[in-house]
Structure formats: C-alpha cells, structure tokens
Amino acid sequence: MKRLIVFILLIFTSCNYLENKKVNKEDIVSQELETIDWNAVDAYPSFSVCDNLSEKQERKLCFESTILNQVNEYLSQQSIVVSEDIEDTISMKLQIDKLGKISILEIKAGRETRNLIPEIDTLLQGSIKALPKIYPAVKRGQHVTTEFVLPVVVSIE
C-alpha cells in the first residue's frame, strides 16, 4: 500500500515537470529590447568609397572625412566676400534616414560669422546636397536613421 501511495505521488508531481510553460510573446520582446544598445549601430552610414574598409571605426572615419572634404570643397568654390577675417567652427547636426537621405537638423554658428556671412546656412545646405549617394546605418540587419554632429571649420582671410 505504501508503494502505491508513493507511486501515485510520483506520478502527480512528475507531471508538472513535463508540462510546457507558456512564454508570453510580449515578455520575450521586452527582454530583447532591454538588451539592445540603442546608441550604437552595427554599421555606420557609408559612401561607396568606404566600402573596401572592413573595420567599423575606419568606415566611420572615412564617412566623416568624405563629408568634411565635400563641404570644404564646396565652400572653397563659392565666392564669399567678407569685410574682416573669420575663424569659426560651425556645428552641423545631420540626420541620415533609413533610406540614405541626409538632412541638416541644426546649424550652430557664431554671431560674427552669421553677420559676416548671412547666407552660410544656404551654402552649407548646398554642400550637403552635393554629396554622393549615402548608404544608411545598419542595426541588427535593418537600415536605421542616425544623427551626428559635424564640426566645420571656417577660416576666411
């Protein structure tokens, strides 16, 4: 009789171990979202000239230098006439959407620069429009929108 009771208890308690626990889909998504570093991307935005670089940091530097070179080249081709020398660093906050479209969100320039070159915003917009095709950043296999600040040194004598 004792063996029968022990056997029955074993059967009832062991059934709980065989039972599949249901996992809530929202719990899995929530846990996954907590593990993602939303401030980092797997691959930075890129230009085709940067495709041959394999290191993430090298590609980022190539991307930034390509934009800076393009902006500097564009500005140097413009006939900007000023009454006094200018030495300023302009901060451009740029956004590259998941389709690779670049836009300027904000331009911060000194008051003196804005007074001497009132068309500076238009010139910077023109330099960004002249950029070659941009490939957007990638996060977990998906194209994502990114933002960054690009410092542009303006030195006119």
Rosetta constraint file for C-alpha pairs under 8 A:
AtomPair CA 1 CA 5 HARMONIC 6.42 0.50
AtomPair CA 2 CA 6 HARMONIC 6.25 0.50
AtomPair CA 3 CA 7 HARMONIC 5.94 0.50
AtomPair CA 4 CA 8 HARMONIC 6.09 0.50
AtomPair CA 5 CA 9 HARMONIC 6.11 0.50
AtomPair CA 6 CA 10 HARMONIC 6.10 0.50
AtomPair CA 7 CA 11 HARMONIC 6.27 0.50
AtomPair CA 8 CA 12 HARMONIC 6.33 0.50
AtomPair CA 9 CA 13 HARMONIC 6.09 0.50
AtomPair CA 10 CA 14 HARMONIC 5.78 0.50
AtomPair CA 11 CA 15 HARMONIC 6.24 0.50
AtomPair CA 12 CA 16 HARMONIC 7.38 0.50
AtomPair CA 13 CA 17 HARMONIC 7.53 0.50
AtomPair CA 14 CA 18 HARMONIC 6.87 0.50
AtomPair CA 15 CA 19 HARMONIC 6.45 0.50
AtomPair CA 23 CA 27 HARMONIC 7.36 0.50
AtomPair CA 23 CA 28 HARMONIC 7.60 0.50
AtomPair CA 24 CA 28 HARMONIC 6.67 0.50
AtomPair CA 25 CA 29 HARMONIC 6.35 0.50
AtomPair CA 26 CA 30 HARMONIC 5.95 0.50
AtomPair CA 27 CA 31 HARMONIC 6.10 0.50
AtomPair CA 28 CA 32 HARMONIC 6.15 0.50
AtomPair CA 29 CA 33 HARMONIC 6.08 0.50
AtomPair CA 30 CA 34 HARMONIC 6.34 0.50
AtomPair CA 31 CA 35 HARMONIC 6.67 0.50
AtomPair CA 32 CA 36 HARMONIC 6.71 0.50
AtomPair CA 40 CA 139 HARMONIC 7.97 0.50
AtomPair CA 41 CA 137 HARMONIC 6.75 0.50
AtomPair CA 41 CA 138 HARMONIC 6.06 0.50
AtomPair CA 41 CA 139 HARMONIC 4.96 0.50
AtomPair CA 42 CA 56 HARMONIC 8.00 0.50
AtomPair CA 42 CA 137 HARMONIC 7.56 0.50
AtomPair CA 42 CA 138 HARMONIC 5.60 0.50
AtomPair CA 42 CA 139 HARMONIC 5.02 0.50
AtomPair CA 42 CA 140 HARMONIC 6.72 0.50
AtomPair CA 43 CA 56 HARMONIC 6.44 0.50
AtomPair CA 43 CA 137 HARMONIC 5.41 0.50
AtomPair CA 43 CA 138 HARMONIC 4.97 0.50
AtomPair CA 43 CA 139 HARMONIC 6.86 0.50
AtomPair CA 44 CA 56 HARMONIC 7.22 0.50
AtomPair CA 44 CA 59 HARMONIC 7.06 0.50
AtomPair CA 44 CA 60 HARMONIC 5.89 0.50
AtomPair CA 44 CA 136 HARMONIC 7.19 0.50
AtomPair CA 44 CA 137 HARMONIC 4.53 0.50
AtomPair CA 44 CA 138 HARMONIC 6.65 0.50
AtomPair CA 45 CA 60 HARMONIC 7.42 0.50
AtomPair CA 45 CA 63 HARMONIC 7.00 0.50
AtomPair CA 45 CA 96 HARMONIC 7.65 0.50
AtomPair CA 45 CA 100 HARMONIC 7.88 0.50
AtomPair CA 45 CA 134 HARMONIC 6.77 0.50
AtomPair CA 45 CA 135 HARMONIC 5.47 0.50
AtomPair CA 45 CA 136 HARMONIC 4.48 0.50
AtomPair CA 45 CA 137 HARMONIC 4.17 0.50
AtomPair CA 45 CA 138 HARMONIC 7.56 0.50
AtomPair CA 46 CA 50 HARMONIC 6.27 0.50
AtomPair CA 46 CA 51 HARMONIC 7.37 0.50
AtomPair CA 46 CA 59 HARMONIC 6.90 0.50
AtomPair CA 46 CA 60 HARMONIC 7.44 0.50
AtomPair CA 46 CA 62 HARMONIC 7.92 0.50
AtomPair CA 46 CA 63 HARMONIC 5.47 0.50
AtomPair CA 46 CA 134 HARMONIC 5.74 0.50
AtomPair CA 46 CA 135 HARMONIC 5.04 0.50
AtomPair CA 46 CA 136 HARMONIC 6.63 0.50
AtomPair CA 46 CA 137 HARMONIC 7.37 0.50
AtomPair CA 47 CA 51 HARMONIC 6.94 0.50
AtomPair CA 47 CA 63 HARMONIC 6.37 0.50
AtomPair CA 47 CA 66 HARMONIC 7.99 0.50
AtomPair CA 47 CA 132 HARMONIC 7.17 0.50
AtomPair CA 47 CA 133 HARMONIC 6.46 0.50
AtomPair CA 47 CA 134 HARMONIC 5.14 0.50
AtomPair CA 47 CA 135 HARMONIC 6.08 0.50
AtomPair CA 48 CA 133 HARMONIC 7.70 0.50
AtomPair CA 48 CA 134 HARMONIC 7.75 0.50
AtomPair CA 48 CA 135 HARMONIC 7.90 0.50
AtomPair CA 50 CA 59 HARMONIC 5.84 0.50
AtomPair CA 50 CA 62 HARMONIC 5.89 0.50
AtomPair CA 50 CA 63 HARMONIC 6.81 0.50
AtomPair CA 51 CA 59 HARMONIC 7.64 0.50
AtomPair CA 53 CA 58 HARMONIC 6.50 0.50
AtomPair CA 53 CA 59 HARMONIC 5.94 0.50
AtomPair CA 54 CA 58 HARMONIC 7.41 0.50
AtomPair CA 54 CA 59 HARMONIC 7.18 0.50
AtomPair CA 55 CA 59 HARMONIC 6.30 0.50
AtomPair CA 56 CA 60 HARMONIC 6.34 0.50
AtomPair CA 57 CA 61 HARMONIC 6.25 0.50
AtomPair CA 58 CA 62 HARMONIC 6.09 0.50
AtomPair CA 59 CA 63 HARMONIC 6.07 0.50
AtomPair CA 60 CA 64 HARMONIC 6.23 0.50
AtomPair CA 61 CA 65 HARMONIC 6.00 0.50
AtomPair CA 62 CA 66 HARMONIC 5.99 0.50
AtomPair CA 63 CA 67 HARMONIC 6.43 0.50
AtomPair CA 64 CA 68 HARMONIC 6.21 0.50
AtomPair CA 64 CA 150 HARMONIC 7.78 0.50
AtomPair CA 65 CA 69 HARMONIC 5.90 0.50
AtomPair CA 66 CA 70 HARMONIC 6.12 0.50
AtomPair CA 67 CA 71 HARMONIC 6.14 0.50
AtomPair CA 67 CA 128 HARMONIC 7.82 0.50
AtomPair CA 67 CA 131 HARMONIC 7.20 0.50
AtomPair CA 68 CA 72 HARMONIC 6.01 0.50
AtomPair CA 68 CA 150 HARMONIC 7.89 0.50
AtomPair CA 68 CA 152 HARMONIC 7.10 0.50
AtomPair CA 69 CA 73 HARMONIC 5.92 0.50
AtomPair CA 70 CA 74 HARMONIC 6.02 0.50
AtomPair CA 70 CA 127 HARMONIC 6.76 0.50
AtomPair CA 70 CA 128 HARMONIC 7.85 0.50
AtomPair CA 70 CA 130 HARMONIC 7.75 0.50
AtomPair CA 70 CA 131 HARMONIC 6.71 0.50
AtomPair CA 71 CA 75 HARMONIC 6.10 0.50
AtomPair CA 71 CA 124 HARMONIC 7.09 0.50
AtomPair CA 71 CA 127 HARMONIC 5.05 0.50
AtomPair CA 71 CA 128 HARMONIC 6.78 0.50
AtomPair CA 72 CA 76 HARMONIC 6.02 0.50
AtomPair CA 72 CA 152 HARMONIC 7.92 0.50
AtomPair CA 73 CA 77 HARMONIC 6.39 0.50
AtomPair CA 74 CA 78 HARMONIC 6.76 0.50
AtomPair CA 74 CA 126 HARMONIC 7.97 0.50
AtomPair CA 74 CA 127 HARMONIC 5.49 0.50
AtomPair CA 75 CA 123 HARMONIC 7.02 0.50
AtomPair CA 75 CA 124 HARMONIC 7.71 0.50
AtomPair CA 75 CA 127 HARMONIC 7.16 0.50
AtomPair CA 80 CA 117 HARMONIC 7.55 0.50
AtomPair CA 82 CA 116 HARMONIC 5.94 0.50
AtomPair CA 82 CA 117 HARMONIC 7.11 0.50
AtomPair CA 82 CA 156 HARMONIC 7.92 0.50
AtomPair CA 83 CA 116 HARMONIC 7.30 0.50
AtomPair CA 84 CA 116 HARMONIC 7.98 0.50
AtomPair CA 84 CA 157 HARMONIC 7.12 0.50
AtomPair CA 85 CA 155 HARMONIC 7.54 0.50
AtomPair CA 85 CA 156 HARMONIC 5.52 0.50
AtomPair CA 85 CA 157 HARMONIC 4.54 0.50
AtomPair CA 86 CA 113 HARMONIC 6.77 0.50
AtomPair CA 86 CA 154 HARMONIC 6.96 0.50
AtomPair CA 86 CA 155 HARMONIC 5.44 0.50
AtomPair CA 86 CA 156 HARMONIC 5.06 0.50
AtomPair CA 86 CA 157 HARMONIC 6.57 0.50
AtomPair CA 87 CA 153 HARMONIC 7.48 0.50
AtomPair CA 87 CA 154 HARMONIC 5.72 0.50
AtomPair CA 87 CA 155 HARMONIC 4.54 0.50
AtomPair CA 87 CA 156 HARMONIC 6.64 0.50
AtomPair CA 88 CA 109 HARMONIC 7.49 0.50
AtomPair CA 88 CA 110 HARMONIC 6.94 0.50
AtomPair CA 88 CA 113 HARMONIC 7.09 0.50
AtomPair CA 88 CA 153 HARMONIC 5.87 0.50
AtomPair CA 88 CA 154 HARMONIC 5.21 0.50
AtomPair CA 88 CA 155 HARMONIC 6.58 0.50
AtomPair CA 89 CA 109 HARMONIC 6.99 0.50
AtomPair CA 89 CA 110 HARMONIC 7.98 0.50
AtomPair CA 89 CA 151 HARMONIC 6.22 0.50
AtomPair CA 89 CA 152 HARMONIC 5.45 0.50
AtomPair CA 89 CA 153 HARMONIC 4.32 0.50
AtomPair CA 89 CA 154 HARMONIC 5.96 0.50
AtomPair CA 90 CA 107 HARMONIC 6.98 0.50
AtomPair CA 90 CA 108 HARMONIC 5.62 0.50
AtomPair CA 90 CA 109 HARMONIC 4.73 0.50
AtomPair CA 90 CA 110 HARMONIC 7.42 0.50
AtomPair CA 90 CA 151 HARMONIC 5.63 0.50
AtomPair CA 90 CA 152 HARMONIC 5.00 0.50
AtomPair CA 90 CA 153 HARMONIC 6.21 0.50
AtomPair CA 90 CA 154 HARMONIC 7.20 0.50
AtomPair CA 91 CA 106 HARMONIC 7.98 0.50
AtomPair CA 91 CA 107 HARMONIC 5.77 0.50
AtomPair CA 91 CA 108 HARMONIC 5.05 0.50
AtomPair CA 91 CA 109 HARMONIC 6.69 0.50
AtomPair CA 91 CA 149 HARMONIC 6.33 0.50
AtomPair CA 91 CA 150 HARMONIC 5.70 0.50
AtomPair CA 91 CA 151 HARMONIC 4.54 0.50
AtomPair CA 91 CA 152 HARMONIC 6.23 0.50
AtomPair CA 92 CA 104 HARMONIC 6.73 0.50
AtomPair CA 92 CA 105 HARMONIC 7.53 0.50
AtomPair CA 92 CA 106 HARMONIC 5.81 0.50
AtomPair CA 92 CA 107 HARMONIC 4.63 0.50
AtomPair CA 92 CA 108 HARMONIC 6.47 0.50
AtomPair CA 92 CA 149 HARMONIC 5.48 0.50
AtomPair CA 92 CA 150 HARMONIC 5.11 0.50
AtomPair CA 92 CA 151 HARMONIC 6.30 0.50
AtomPair CA 92 CA 152 HARMONIC 7.44 0.50
AtomPair CA 93 CA 104 HARMONIC 5.92 0.50
AtomPair CA 93 CA 105 HARMONIC 5.37 0.50
AtomPair CA 93 CA 106 HARMONIC 5.03 0.50
AtomPair CA 93 CA 107 HARMONIC 6.41 0.50
AtomPair CA 93 CA 147 HARMONIC 6.98 0.50
AtomPair CA 93 CA 148 HARMONIC 5.72 0.50
AtomPair CA 93 CA 149 HARMONIC 4.32 0.50
AtomPair CA 93 CA 150 HARMONIC 6.31 0.50
AtomPair CA 94 CA 102 HARMONIC 6.87 0.50
AtomPair CA 94 CA 103 HARMONIC 5.75 0.50
AtomPair CA 94 CA 104 HARMONIC 4.61 0.50
AtomPair CA 94 CA 105 HARMONIC 5.64 0.50
AtomPair CA 94 CA 106 HARMONIC 7.33 0.50
AtomPair CA 94 CA 147 HARMONIC 5.51 0.50
AtomPair CA 94 CA 148 HARMONIC 5.47 0.50
AtomPair CA 94 CA 149 HARMONIC 6.07 0.50
AtomPair CA 94 CA 150 HARMONIC 7.23 0.50
AtomPair CA 95 CA 102 HARMONIC 5.58 0.50
AtomPair CA 95 CA 103 HARMONIC 5.33 0.50
AtomPair CA 95 CA 104 HARMONIC 6.34 0.50
AtomPair CA 95 CA 105 HARMONIC 6.68 0.50
AtomPair CA 95 CA 145 HARMONIC 7.07 0.50
AtomPair CA 95 CA 146 HARMONIC 5.68 0.50
AtomPair CA 95 CA 147 HARMONIC 4.32 0.50
AtomPair CA 95 CA 148 HARMONIC 6.66 0.50
AtomPair CA 96 CA 100 HARMONIC 5.63 0.50
AtomPair CA 96 CA 101 HARMONIC 5.44 0.50
AtomPair CA 96 CA 102 HARMONIC 4.40 0.50
AtomPair CA 96 CA 103 HARMONIC 6.56 0.50
AtomPair CA 96 CA 136 HARMONIC 6.56 0.50
AtomPair CA 96 CA 145 HARMONIC 5.60 0.50
AtomPair CA 96 CA 146 HARMONIC 5.39 0.50
AtomPair CA 96 CA 147 HARMONIC 6.37 0.50
AtomPair CA 97 CA 101 HARMONIC 5.44 0.50
AtomPair CA 97 CA 102 HARMONIC 6.61 0.50
AtomPair CA 97 CA 136 HARMONIC 6.68 0.50
AtomPair CA 97 CA 144 HARMONIC 6.54 0.50
AtomPair CA 97 CA 145 HARMONIC 4.07 0.50
AtomPair CA 97 CA 146 HARMONIC 6.39 0.50
AtomPair CA 98 CA 136 HARMONIC 5.47 0.50
AtomPair CA 98 CA 137 HARMONIC 7.14 0.50
AtomPair CA 98 CA 143 HARMONIC 4.96 0.50
AtomPair CA 98 CA 144 HARMONIC 4.49 0.50
AtomPair CA 98 CA 145 HARMONIC 4.74 0.50
AtomPair CA 98 CA 146 HARMONIC 7.95 0.50
AtomPair CA 99 CA 135 HARMONIC 7.60 0.50
AtomPair CA 99 CA 136 HARMONIC 6.28 0.50
AtomPair CA 99 CA 143 HARMONIC 7.41 0.50
AtomPair CA 100 CA 133 HARMONIC 7.44 0.50
AtomPair CA 100 CA 134 HARMONIC 5.11 0.50
AtomPair CA 100 CA 135 HARMONIC 5.22 0.50
AtomPair CA 100 CA 136 HARMONIC 4.61 0.50
AtomPair CA 101 CA 134 HARMONIC 7.12 0.50
AtomPair CA 102 CA 128 HARMONIC 7.50 0.50
AtomPair CA 102 CA 134 HARMONIC 7.83 0.50
AtomPair CA 103 CA 128 HARMONIC 7.64 0.50
AtomPair CA 104 CA 125 HARMONIC 7.16 0.50
AtomPair CA 107 CA 121 HARMONIC 7.08 0.50
AtomPair CA 109 CA 113 HARMONIC 6.42 0.50
AtomPair CA 109 CA 114 HARMONIC 6.61 0.50
AtomPair CA 110 CA 114 HARMONIC 6.36 0.50
AtomPair CA 111 CA 115 HARMONIC 6.16 0.50
AtomPair CA 112 CA 116 HARMONIC 6.12 0.50
AtomPair CA 113 CA 117 HARMONIC 5.72 0.50
AtomPair CA 113 CA 118 HARMONIC 7.69 0.50
AtomPair CA 114 CA 118 HARMONIC 4.99 0.50
AtomPair CA 114 CA 119 HARMONIC 7.79 0.50
AtomPair CA 114 CA 120 HARMONIC 6.89 0.50
AtomPair CA 119 CA 123 HARMONIC 6.27 0.50
AtomPair CA 120 CA 124 HARMONIC 6.14 0.50
AtomPair CA 121 CA 125 HARMONIC 6.14 0.50
AtomPair CA 122 CA 126 HARMONIC 6.18 0.50
AtomPair CA 123 CA 127 HARMONIC 6.31 0.50
AtomPair CA 124 CA 128 HARMONIC 6.37 0.50
AtomPair CA 125 CA 129 HARMONIC 6.29 0.50
AtomPair CA 126 CA 130 HARMONIC 6.38 0.50
AtomPair CA 127 CA 131 HARMONIC 6.98 0.50
AtomPair CA 136 CA 143 HARMONIC 5.97 0.50
AtomPair CA 136 CA 144 HARMONIC 6.64 0.50
AtomPair CA 136 CA 145 HARMONIC 7.16 0.50
AtomPair CA 137 CA 143 HARMONIC 5.66 0.50
AtomPair CA 137 CA 144 HARMONIC 5.58 0.50
AtomPair CA 137 CA 145 HARMONIC 6.86 0.50
AtomPair CA 137 CA 146 HARMONIC 6.82 0.50
AtomPair CA 138 CA 142 HARMONIC 5.36 0.50
AtomPair CA 138 CA 143 HARMONIC 4.55 0.50
AtomPair CA 138 CA 144 HARMONIC 5.75 0.50
AtomPair CA 139 CA 143 HARMONIC 6.39 0.50
AtomPair CA 139 CA 144 HARMONIC 6.39 0.50
